[in-house]
């Protein structure tokens, strides 16, 4: 059954209809958990949709579905069932060409952004703001030529 689900998943065209409330996969599977990552920084759906990233700002878009086997037993012990039951997690990973200002420190290279931002917990993020090219160049100069993500943490 598991192999059939994976085969169907990879054969089907993977399209996510994303809005702030719900994501549905074309194959009819509704994920129970959705995680958003922008340049390695994990964020919740409210912050992600508030950024309103456009095609020019996104360099890489990757979605990963993760099946997690669940058992209907309330105590937590595995039960042998005729069918395998799965819950699906969806990870949406986006890389941008924008520079990042983390607590007034500018991170501009891809490796630098992903290395530093992947260590930040989403609970520690106070605010995330996106500046367009026109807004970022007067403040950050040449480093703001592609836009800027401003992240403030605790």
VENZI-V873582 format. One record per backbone hydrogen bond with DSSP energy under -0.5 kcal/mol. CO is the residue of the C=O (numbers start at 1). NH is the residue of the N-H. If there is no record, write none. Layout:
co=<CO CO>
nh=<NH NH>
This chain:
co=<1 2 3 4 5 6 7 8 13 15 15 16 17 22 24 25 28 29 29 33 35 36 37 37 38 40 41 43 44 45 46 47 48 48 54 54 57 57 60 62 64 65 66 67 68 79 85 87 88 88 89 90 90 91 91 92 92 93 94 95 95 99 100 100 101 101 102 104 105 106 107 109 110 111 112 113 114 116 117 120 121 122 124 127 129 131 132 133 134 135 136 137 140 141 142 144 147 148 148 149 149 150 151 152 152>
nh=<5 6 7 8 9 10 11 12 15 17 26 18 24 19 17 28 30 25 31 90 92 43 39 94 41 42 38 36 48 49 50 51 51 52 57 58 59 97 95 93 91 67 89 69 87 81 70 68 32 33 66 35 92 64 93 37 94 62 39 59 60 149 102 107 103 151 105 106 102 108 100 113 114 115 116 117 118 119 120 42 124 125 154 152 150 148 136 137 138 139 140 141 143 144 145 147 99 131 150 101 151 129 103 126 127>
